[in-house]
Amino acid sequence: MPERTAQAHWEGSVKEGSGRITVESGAVAADYSFGARFENEAGTNPEELLGAAHAGCFTMALALGLTEAGHPPAHIDTSAHVAIEKGSSGFHIPHIELRVAADVPGLDAAAFGNLAKAAKENCPVSKALAGTDITLDATLLTEKRRP
């Protein structure tokens, strides 16, 4: 299996400095700073990138589970809401909420919920984040359209 690489470069103090995050493939290259992380300045931040990785991994795991169950999805949309808080021992990520909505013809909401839960528990990024509370809000769009 391939090993993936990402790099971060930083210049200056934590509050006044800034940096750039890049990935080996060149698909992502973004500026980041204290202001982008803790305020509303332009740029990305580690939590946003972690959320992107988690949403992407979970979505692929769910697509795999649905396909293996005989119900390939028409589409899946996932967002990951990553919280960062300052506690007594410093900053930490206490929880991540995955929100998924999918159009999966021929599948009922209960089966979709079970497959989404399995994807959340088994995607490699969820496993890597085992010390973080990960919640899931799963919506089957196909079910909502039925009369």
C-alpha positions in Angstrom: 0.0 0.0 0.0 1.3 3.5 -0.7 2.5 5.9 1.9 1.2 9.5 1.5 3.1 12.6 2.4 2.0 16.1 3.4 4.3 19.0 4.4 3.9 22.1 6.5 6.2 25.1 6.4 5.9 27.9 9.1 7.7 31.2 9.5 7.4 33.5 12.6 5.8 33.3 15.9 2.5 31.4 16.4 0.3 34.5 16.4 2.1 36.7 13.9 3.5 34.0 11.7 2.1 32.0 8.8 2.7 28.9 6.9 1.8 26.8 3.9 0.5 23.2 3.8 1.1 21.1 0.7 0.5 17.5 -0.2 2.8 15.3 -2.3 0.3 15.0 -5.2 0.1 18.8 -5.5 -3.7 18.6 -5.2 -3.7 20.8 -2.1 -1.5 23.8 -1.4 -2.9 26.2 1.1 -1.9 29.0 3.4 -2.6 28.7 7.2 -2.2 30.9 10.2 -3.3 31.5 13.8 -6.0 33.8 12.5 -7.3 31.2 10.0 -7.4 28.6 12.8 -8.8 30.6 15.7 -10.4 33.6 14.1 -12.1 34.2 10.7 -9.1 35.1 8.6 -8.6 33.6 5.1 -6.7 30.4 4.8 -7.1 26.9 6.0 -6.3 25.2 9.3 -5.5 21.7 10.5 -9.0 21.0 11.7 -10.5 21.9 8.3 -8.0 19.6 6.6 -8.6 16.8 9.1 -12.4 17.2 8.5 -11.8 16.9 4.7 -9.7 13.8 5.2 -12.3 12.3 7.5 -15.3 13.2 5.3 -13.5 11.7 2.2 -12.5 8.5 3.9 -15.9 7.9 5.5 -17.7 8.6 2.2 -15.5 6.1 0.3 -16.0 3.5 3.1 -19.8 4.1 2.9 -19.8 3.8 -0.9 -17.9 0.5 -0.5 -20.3 -0.9 2.1 -23.4 0.1 0.1 -22.0 -1.4 -3.1 -21.0 -4.6 -1.4 -24.6 -4.8 0.0 -25.9 -4.6 -3.5 -27.0 -0.9 -3.4 -24.4 1.3 -5.1 -25.2 4.9 -4.3 -26.4 7.5 -6.8 -24.5 10.0 -4.7 -23.3 10.7 -1.2 -22.6 14.1 0.4 -20.7 14.2 3.7 -19.5 17.0 5.9 -17.3 16.7 8.9 -17.7 19.3 11.7 -14.4 19.3 13.7 -14.4 21.1 17.0 -11.3 22.5 18.7 -11.3 23.6 22.3 -8.9 24.7 24.9 -8.9 22.6 28.0 -6.7 22.4 31.1 -4.0 20.5 29.2 -4.1 22.7 26.1 -6.0 22.6 22.9 -7.7 19.4 21.8 -10.3 18.0 19.4 -13.1 16.7 21.6 -15.5 15.7 18.9 -16.2 15.4 15.2 -19.7 15.2 13.8 -20.1 13.4 10.4 -23.2 14.5 8.5 -24.1 12.4 5.5 -27.0 12.5 3.1 -27.2 9.9 0.3 -29.4 8.9 -2.5 -29.4 5.1 -2.5 -32.1 3.5 -4.7 -33.7 0.4 -3.3 -32.5 0.8 0.3 -34.5 1.6 3.4 -33.4 4.0 6.1 -32.7 1.4 8.8 -30.3 -0.5 6.5 -28.7 2.8 5.4 -28.2 3.8 9.0 -26.5 0.5 9.8 -24.2 0.7 6.8 -23.3 4.3 7.6 -22.5 3.4 11.2 -20.3 0.6 10.0 -18.5 3.0 7.7 -17.9 5.4 10.5 -16.5 2.7 12.7 -14.3 1.2 10.1 -12.9 3.9 7.9 -9.1 4.3 8.5 -9.4 7.9 9.5 -12.1 7.2 12.1 -9.8 4.4 13.5 -6.9 6.9 13.6 -9.1 9.3 15.6 -10.2 6.7 18.1 -9.5 9.1 21.0 -12.1 11.6 19.6 -15.8 11.3 20.1 -17.2 10.8 16.6 -21.0 11.2 16.0 -23.0 10.5 12.9 -26.1 12.1 11.4 -27.2 10.0 8.4 -30.0 10.9 6.1 -31.3 8.7 3.3 -32.6 11.0 0.6 -34.2 8.3 -1.4 -36.4 7.4 1.5 -37.5 11.0 1.9 -38.8 11.1 -1.7 -41.0 8.0 -1.4 -44.7 8.7 -1.2 
